[in-house]
Amino acid sequence: MEHLQHGIFINNETKIEQREDCTVYRVRNTTGTGEMTDYPVFPGIHLMYNDFHMSVCPCAGQHPSNCLELNHCCEGHIEVEYNNKLYYMTSGDFSCASKDCVEEASVFPSAHYHGISVYIDYQLLTQETVELLRNFSIDIFTLYNTFYGSGKCLLLKNNVSIEHIFAELYTVHDSVRTSYLKIKILELLLFLSVSENLTMCSCPECYPAYRIEKVREIRAFIMNHLDERFTVGNLAERFDMPLTAMKLCFKAVYGMPVASFIRDLRMQHASKLLRTTGLSVMDIAGSVGYDNASKFAAAFREIMECNPAEYRQKAV
């Protein structure tokens, strides 16, 4: 079976399972696990299902040349770096860019990412593939000239046409998968070929590296100080970051407002203590930053849809 340039998505420790119609790559490290299922659709064009439950997936550090990568995010978040700028793809987002730089790792800020990648490896394209695409008014080399090159990137957020193309790919039945993937790849490439308004654009939601590092520090602080009482304003002041900039950047990276992240994390920790310890509800409330049992119970109910006592009873 044809294989893409492996530097795109695996390293030397990746476990590889060869199946009849696909190749499954499994990775595991201290941050979690990931699985990529690779289907060769046409010679030189592959579609890959990505399912990551990890924060960082190291890459091989190779330099894949003459490859285009098209990504659709279904769930979670992925950090994307183009032209020395960081972008964050979340549910419904689509990107198209060249793989012409060495990547040290793929980063998943929320430790969860589910999506689809389409790889076009121009070194593996056959003349038959080129002619087949041309019969559908797709000039694969025009796409190459449009999207390939250092720093070039197309980023679309919640595009209706893109969602239509990808939606059914997540639920296609195995019995028709091979034929269905061919149809969907043709539809996607035709869409990119005829949409002149989709020429290279700059996504406004990019953030300088120092702000990304700041919000990572803020997240780490929150996770390590759940028992302390602090506001979003306190965090902005502590980390010397403008409040509005902190809110926007944090939400872009982690997919939710700072305040929601703090509350959800505290309630998840509280639910674990309710399940696994005999601590009183008041003690648990204090361990997640609440000095008032009623306020804690109200916050817990909003997230877990029952009060702490009910939750503990159900968990027993």
N, C-alpha and C positions, 0 to 999 in steps of 0.2 A: 504493500500500500504506500502511496506517495506521502512523504512527510514534508512539512514546511520547515523553514529555517528555525531550528529549535531555540535559538537565542531569544526568540520572541516571548516564549512563555514558560520555559522549564529550566531547571538546573540539573546538575549531575545526580542529585539525590531523588529526583522524581521517579515514582513508581509508574511503570507503563504497562497497560493491559491492552493487547491487540484483540479486537473483536472483528466479526465478519465485515461489518459496514462502518466501523469507526475505531478510533484509538482513544483510550481513556488515560489521562495523566492525573496522578494523585500526588499531592504535596502535603507535607506535615512539618511543622516546626513548633517552637515554644509559643507562638502566637495563635496556633490553631491549625485547621486543615482546609484544603481546597481541592476541587475536582474540576477538570476540564475535559469535555467530551468532544472530540474532533471528527467532523464528517467531511470527507473530500467530496465536494459537490461537482466541480468541473476540474480538469487538470489545471493546477495553479490557483484554484479558488476553493477555500475551505470555510466551513461554518463551525463555530465552536460554542458550546454551551458552557458557561462559567458559573460555578457555585463555590463561593469562598466564605468560610467562617474563620477568618484569621485577620490579623492587623497588617501584616507585611508578608509578601511572597517574594523572596529573592529571585532574580533572573540570572541567566548564565553569564551576562556581561559581554555577550558577543555583539557583533554589529550587523544586524540583518539589513541587507541592501535591497533596493528596488521592491519594497513591500508597502502596500497600503493596508491600514487597519481601520475597520469600521466597527464602532462599538455602540451597543444599545444597552442601557441600564434598565432593568426591570424592578429591582429592589436594592436597597442599601446605598452605598456610596463608594466611589473610587476617586482617588487623586490622580489628576492628569497633568503632566508637565509638557508644555510646548513653548519653544522659544524663550526659555528661562522664566516662564510664568506658570503659576499653579492655578488649575481650575478644578472644580468638583462636580462630577456627574452624579445625579441622583435619579430617582424613578422617572422614566419618560424621556430622559436626555439621550442625545445621539451625537457621536463625534466621528469625524473622518480625518485622518492625518497619515503622514508617511512615517514609517518606522526606520528613520535614518539616523538614530542616535542610540548610544549605549545606555541602557537602563540598569540601575543597580537593583531595583525592586519595584513591585506594584504595591501601592499603599491603599488600605481600606480603613478609613477613619473610624467607622462604626463597627468594625470587625464583621461585616456582613456585606456580601455583594453577590447579586444574581443577575446575569445578563447574557447577551449574545455578542460574539465577535465574528466578523467576516474578514478573512485575510486574503489579499490578492498578492500572490508572489509572482512578480513578472519574470523571474528567472525560470519558473516552472510552467508558465503559460505555453500551451501548444497552439499551432496554427489552426487546428480544428476548433479550439475554444474561441480564438479570436474571430473566426468566420461565423461560428454559431452566434456569438454575441452581436456581430454585425448584422445578422439576419433579423435581429430584434432592435435595430437602430441604436445599438450600444457600441460606441467606439472606446474600447478599453484603454487605448493609448491617450485619447483626449482626457479621460479621467485621470490618467497618470500625470499628464502635464498640468492639470488643474490642481491636484491635491498633493503631489509629491514635491518635497523640498524642505529644507531646514526651516522649521518654525511655522510652516503652513498648517492651518487647522480650520476645520469647519465644526462649529458647535451649535447644535439646535436643541432648544428646550421646549418640550411638550408640543412638538409638531404633529398635527393631526394625521398627515400622510405617512409619516414615519411610524406612528403608533399603529396605523392600519396595517402596515407591512409586517411589523414584528409581532403584533398581539397573538396571532394564531400559531406562531412558531413555538410558543411556550407550551402549547397543548396538543400539537400534532400527533396523531396516532402512529405507532411504529410501523404499521403495515403500509402506510403511504409516505413515510418520512422521506425516502430517497427522492421520489418524484416531486414531493411538495417543496423540499429545499431548493430544488432546481428552479421551480416556478418563482419562489420568493426571492431568490438571488437575482433572477432576471428582473423582477419587479423593482427591487431596490436599486440596481444599477441603472435601470431605465429612468427611474425617478431622479437620480443624481445627474443623469446625462441631459435631461430636458429642463431641469430647473435652473435656469440661468441666474435667478436671484439667489442661489445658494453658493455663489462663488465665495472665495475665502473671506470669512468674516471674523471679527474680533469679539469674543464674549466679554461683556462688561463685568462679569463676576469673576475677576481674577484678583489675586491678593499677593502682595509682596511677601517674600519668604519670612521676614522678621515678624510679620503679623501672624502668619501661620504658626510659627514657633511659639508666639505668645499664647494663642488660643490652645495649643497643645499643653502648654504649661498650666493654663487655667483649668483645663479638663483634669490633668493629673492632680492638681491641688484639690479640686472638688472631690475626686474619688478617694483621696487620702484624708479628708477632713469632713466626713459626713456628719460628725457629731458637733461640729461648730455651727454657730448661727452667723450667716453673712448674706448680704444682698448682692444683686448683680452690680449695683453701684460700688459696693465694697470691693468686688473683684476687679473692676475697671481701675479703681484707685490703687489697689495693691500691686497690680501688674503694669501700672503706668500706661494705660491704653485708653483712648477716647471711648466713651460709653457706646456711642452709635456704631463706631467701627468695630468694637468688640462684638456687639450683638450680631451685626451683619456677617462678620467673618466666622464667628462660632456657628451660626446657623448654616452657612455654606459648607463648612467642613463636616459638621456632625449631624446636620439634617433636622435640627430642632432648636428653638430658642434656648438661651442659657438657663432661664428660669425653669422651663419644662424639663430640661436635662437634669437639673439639680433635683427637682421633685421626683421625677421618675426613678432616678438612681437611688434616692433615699427610700422610696417605697419598695423598690425591688430588694434592697438590703434588709429592710424591715420585714418583708414577707419571708425572707430566708431565715431570719432569726425566729420568727413565729413558728416556722416549720421545724426548726432544728434545735431550739433551746427551750428552756422552761422560764426564761426571763419574763417578768411582768410587762404588760403593755406599756406602763409608764416608763420602765427602764429602757424598753426598745425605742419608745418615742424620744427619750433623751439621747440615745445612741445615734439617732439620725437628725439631731438638731432641733427637736421640739421640746419645749418646757411646759406645754399645755396638752393634756391628753385629748381634749375635745378637738383641738385644731389638728392634731396628728390623725385622729380617727376620721375627720372629714377629708383630709388630704388622701388618706389611705383608701377610703371608699371611692373617691373620684377616680383613682387609678385601678384599683383591684375589684371594684363593684361590690364590695361588702366591707363591713367594719372589721377591725383586727381580730376581735373575739370570734366572729363567725368564720373568718379565714382560718384561724388556728383549729377550730373545731372540724372544719372540712378536711384539713390537711392531716388530721390524726388518722 
